[in-house]
Amino acid sequence: MSADLRLFDLAGADDDLRFSPNCWRTRLALAHKGLPVETIAWRFTEKDAIARSGQGKVPVLVAGDKWLYESWDIAEYLEDTYPDRPSLFGCPQGRAGARFVNQWASEVLHPAVARVVVPDIPAALHAKDRDYFRTTREAAFGRSFEAIAAERDEALAALRRTLAPLRSPLAKQSFVAVAAPAYADPAVLGAFQWARVISRVALTAVDDPASAWVEHMLDAYDGLARSAKRMWHD
Ligand SMILES: N[C@@H](CCC(=O)N[C@@H](CS)C(=O)NCC(=O)O)C(=O)O
């Protein structure tokens, strides 16, 4: 039996617009485990709603009396709490490899994607989040959204160079975790789903091996990621 699971999931003005790369990692990990979850639309400024987790970012997964955060820690919790369900890591070496991939995505891929998609985000946000988002993100980037938007072509070219370590394996294998998706796949797909939901920009060219992998991942888990509402598309 699984405890009832609830996930605080970043949303835009529209409750159904779920655009957080880190929340998508957790949603796909839960789907991989076959665990149903109730998602709760959460906005950047609703810190009180997740205060019991002891920090201010999502994903936050509530499992019974546990308030879990950090997408990687949540993946490990799911793996260790539900060992009889499909494995997210496969083996200890698989866990270590997935951790490396996860960190690469968090520390290299997410900032590269952010430079491309951030200018599209304010239009999607709830009005109460707009000032907070602009202030915090402009401080983090050290320049205005207008300046970031002006560099978009350069940012997209830089992102495509950043994808090189992903592209060469995916030219030879169907998934990051090789023959079938495991956590390394959601760990990376989160960034692509972020862009897909919130931005008009296609991160990869059609003939990029990463594009075929994204399509496979959109279809995985009964098309969970593909069915997500998108800001700029029907
Ligand atoms: N390392 C964390 C990062 C979590 C994170 O940055 N979440 C963003 C949404 S994608 C957030 O909640 N930001 C809140 C804020 O900036 O105030 C993880 O992997 O879960």
The ligand as a MOL file (V3000), in Angstrom:
LIG
                    3D

  0  0  0     0  0            999 V3000
M  V30 BEGIN CTAB
M  V30 COUNTS 20 19 0 0 0
M  V30 BEGIN ATOM
M  V30 1 N 17.4990 21.6990 -6.2490 0
M  V30 2 C 16.0670 21.8470 -6.1580 0
M  V30 3 C 15.6690 23.1060 -6.9020 0
M  V30 4 C 14.2140 23.4890 -6.6320 0
M  V30 5 C 13.8430 24.7950 -7.3250 0
M  V30 6 O 14.6880 25.6300 -7.6420 0
M  V30 7 N 12.5370 24.9540 -7.5270 0
M  V30 8 C 12.0310 26.1840 -8.1180 0
M  V30 9 C 10.9780 25.8510 -9.1530 0
M  V30 10 S 11.7100 24.9480 -10.5100 0
M  V30 11 C 11.3630 26.9930 -7.0160 0
M  V30 12 O 10.5290 26.4710 -6.3050 0
M  V30 13 N 11.7180 28.2520 -6.8560 0
M  V30 14 C 11.1250 29.0620 -5.8260 0
M  V30 15 C 11.7190 30.4390 -5.7690 0
M  V30 16 O 12.5640 30.7540 -6.6020 0
M  V30 17 O 11.3000 31.1810 -4.8900 0
M  V30 18 C 15.3810 20.5870 -6.6980 0
M  V30 19 O 15.9980 19.8700 -7.5050 0
M  V30 20 O 14.2420 20.2930 -6.2970 0
M  V30 END ATOM
M  V30 BEGIN BOND
M  V30 1 1 1 2
M  V30 2 1 2 3
M  V30 3 1 2 18
M  V30 4 1 3 4
M  V30 5 1 4 5
M  V30 6 2 5 6
M  V30 7 1 5 7
M  V30 8 1 7 8
M  V30 9 1 8 9
M  V30 10 1 8 11
M  V30 11 1 9 10
M  V30 12 2 11 12
M  V30 13 1 11 13
M  V30 14 1 13 14
M  V30 15 1 14 15
M  V30 16 2 15 16
M  V30 17 1 15 17
M  V30 18 2 18 19
M  V30 19 1 18 20
M  V30 END BOND
M  V30 END CTAB
M  END
